[in-house]
Amino acid sequence: MNRNPAFSSPFLLGFENLERLLERAAKSTADAYPPYNIEHTGEDQLRIVLAVAGFSSDDLNVTVADNQLVIRGKQNESGDRTFLHRGIAARQFQRTFVLADGMEVTGADLDNGLLAIDLARPRIETSVKTIEIRSRSQGKA
């Protein structure tokens, strides 16, 4: 793996996972189908809406694994139709979103060709921890 110059700083210790997440995100932006929106629906809530016209809920699959939200669509074509013109392709797709740690998918709905996936963002709590400093020279004669 080639190291990203931004992560080669000696002050960024333990951020290898973040670097891998950024690489995954860069790879997942290659395909523009299906189009989608990301909406802010509340203080700690987001919604991803994908335009999946022609797909039924049985044609769609939504999974979360390794901090990745993966939406797959595959239509089963019946061979009993003859097309004079085919402008609407029954193509399969896979759309991937990298999620932050703790991000939860709370639900998914399909309505009028729009697949809405609701997400809850975790609240980040800050904490301050004081570290005791031990002295090795104390108590030695």
Protein Blocks (a to p, Z undefined) as FASTA:
>chain_A
ZZdfklmpfklghilmmmmmmmmmmmmmmpccdcdddddfbfkbccddddfehiafklpc
cddeehiacddddddddfkbccfbdfbccddddddddddehiacfbdcdeehiacddddd
ddddddddddddddfkgopZZ
